[in-house]
Amino acid sequence: MTVAKLAGELGLEFQGEANLPISSVSTFISAKKTDLCFLRSVQYINQLSASECGAVIVPVNFKSKVADKTLLYSDNPHLSFIEVINLLKLYQGNTSNIGIHVSAIVSPTARIGDNVSIAANCVIGERVTLGNNVTLGAACVIEDDVIIGDNSKLFANVTICFGVNIGKDVILQPGVVIGSDGFGLVYHKGTWLKVPHLGSVIIGDRVEIGANTTIDRGALDDTVIEQGVKIDNQIQIGHNVRIGENTAIAACVGIAGSTVIGKNCKISGAVGIVGHLSIADNVTITVMSVVTQDITKSGTYSSGTPLLENRLWHRNNVRYKSLDKLAKTVAGIGEKNK
């Protein structure tokens, strides 16, 4: 597809060679003449200049000219880059044939929609409902009374426990487990007794959940993941958690039970959130922070100590232990000066 054709399809202005053919996309480092790249920030202009790519999507306020490069101007270069990938049909994914593999076990009480693909060694329980165009990868287990909405895609080895409700256009990456019992225990006479979990999990439309992430079922009420939420790999979401729509959560986050997270939040990697908290809408939590109390206002929040040389860290650690004594000393000085 030529630059002019691409620009026309995406509604972008361009400057340069209209008939330049674009066959694929690439990074600056590995690009060829017929590859298209995108420039996220002017700080990468030297990489662009050194690249062999023939065309690049740049911000609309980009004023520079780059030798031998055709420039396409976009309000959101990254988004336009994704649109090019889709337009050129470069991402094929794991293609599945429509139908039920001979090795799959499907209950006769299950209701299967049109154009459904069920791969090898899947197990479909009693009274399961699979909507139209649902795809199940190899060795998925769908327990009794599960509902999966239209156009949802489950990759290999996904387990959906009994009674879970999954919306439309949901993507579950390999190894996801939804609806397992939460970590509910009562200590009695020197031993731990298991709490029965009577709730379930409700997943809204257009949710994506990354590989090996687990979402526990509710103890009494349901665990709820609202529409448009994006969850990365290896995340633990405890029982009765509620996550508001369009929130994004990066890898290795742990969210303890009964926490409520608002809409449009951004939770960075390896954040820990203790249970029974409430987090407002439009909150950003930076990497490796620990949330121990409610967040009632939108904004960006951080905790923890950035990386230091070991000798400096030890010195600061000694001083941390003296903070209480220092605070009392300062308070005493203040009292004397009144």
Summary of the structure (lengths in Angstrom):
residues: 338
radius of gyration: 25.8
end to end distance: 78.7
largest distance: 86.0
contacts: 1078
relative contact order: 0.06
helix: 16%
strand: 29%
